[in-house]
Amino acid sequence: MIEDVKISGAVTNANLFKFDGLAKRMRIAGVEALIMGCTELSSLLNRIKKNDLKAVDSNIALACAALKLLQMPKHLIDSDEKF
């Protein structure tokens, strides 16, 4: 899936179908949240939420950490997009 995004810039329907199956198996195994440590996985955030999983997007986490380091106002740092 990551390779598809890197090459074509999009996630195919076939990969989304595979991801849905993987998400179902993860939920059955007790997984509650995913850490999306690869920038290409950010494109799956809505799909992860659709599959009733929580997600931590590394892009958003990094941006929030940078804003905190810069001592930006709290309302700019807190985001529902993180989870």
C-alpha positions as CSV (number, residue, x, y, z in Angstrom):
1,M,0.0,0.0,0.0
2,I,2.8,2.4,0.9
3,E,4.5,1.6,-2.4
4,D,1.3,2.3,-4.3
5,V,1.1,5.7,-2.7
6,K,4.7,6.5,-3.4
7,I,4.5,5.5,-7.0
8,S,1.0,6.6,-8.1
9,G,0.1,9.0,-5.3
10,A,-3.1,7.1,-4.6
11,V,-4.4,4.1,-2.7
12,T,-6.2,1.6,-4.9
13,N,-9.6,0.2,-4.1
14,A,-7.9,-3.3,-3.9
15,N,-5.5,-2.0,-1.2
16,L,-8.4,-0.4,0.7
17,F,-10.2,-3.7,0.6
18,K,-7.1,-5.4,2.0
19,F,-6.8,-2.7,4.7
20,D,-10.4,-3.2,5.8
21,G,-9.7,-6.9,6.2
22,L,-6.5,-6.1,8.2
23,A,-8.4,-3.6,10.4
24,K,-11.1,-6.2,11.1
25,R,-8.4,-8.7,12.2
26,M,-6.7,-6.1,14.4
27,R,-10.0,-5.2,16.1
28,I,-10.7,-8.9,16.8
29,A,-7.1,-9.2,18.3
30,G,-7.9,-6.3,20.6
31,V,-6.0,-3.5,18.8
32,E,-7.5,-0.1,19.6
33,A,-5.2,2.3,17.9
34,L,-2.6,2.5,15.2
35,I,0.5,4.7,15.1
36,M,0.8,5.9,11.5
37,G,4.6,6.2,11.4
38,C,5.0,6.6,7.7
39,T,3.9,9.8,6.0
40,E,2.1,7.8,3.2
41,L,-0.2,6.3,5.8
42,S,-1.8,9.7,6.5
43,S,-4.0,9.1,3.5
44,L,-5.7,6.2,5.4
45,L,-6.7,8.3,8.4
46,N,-10.4,8.4,7.4
47,R,-10.4,4.7,6.5
48,I,-8.9,3.9,9.9
49,K,-11.6,5.9,11.7
50,K,-14.3,4.2,9.5
51,N,-13.0,0.9,10.8
52,D,-13.5,2.0,14.4
53,L,-9.8,2.3,15.2
54,K,-8.0,5.3,16.7
55,A,-5.0,6.6,15.0
56,V,-2.0,8.7,15.9
57,D,-0.8,10.4,12.7
58,S,3.0,11.0,12.9
59,N,2.7,14.1,10.7
60,I,0.2,15.7,13.0
61,A,2.1,14.6,16.1
62,L,5.3,16.1,14.7
63,A,3.5,19.4,13.8
64,C,2.0,19.6,17.3
65,A,5.4,18.9,19.0
66,A,6.9,21.7,16.9
67,L,4.1,24.1,17.8
68,K,4.7,23.3,21.5
69,L,8.4,23.8,21.1
70,L,7.7,27.2,19.6
71,Q,5.3,27.9,22.6
72,M,2.4,28.6,20.3
73,P,-1.1,29.1,21.8
74,K,-2.7,25.9,23.0
75,H,-5.7,26.3,20.7
76,L,-3.3,26.0,17.7
77,I,-1.8,22.8,19.1
78,D,-4.8,20.8,20.2
79,S,-6.4,19.0,17.2
80,D,-9.1,16.4,16.9
81,E,-7.2,15.2,13.8
82,K,-4.6,13.5,16.1
83,F,-7.0,10.7,17.1
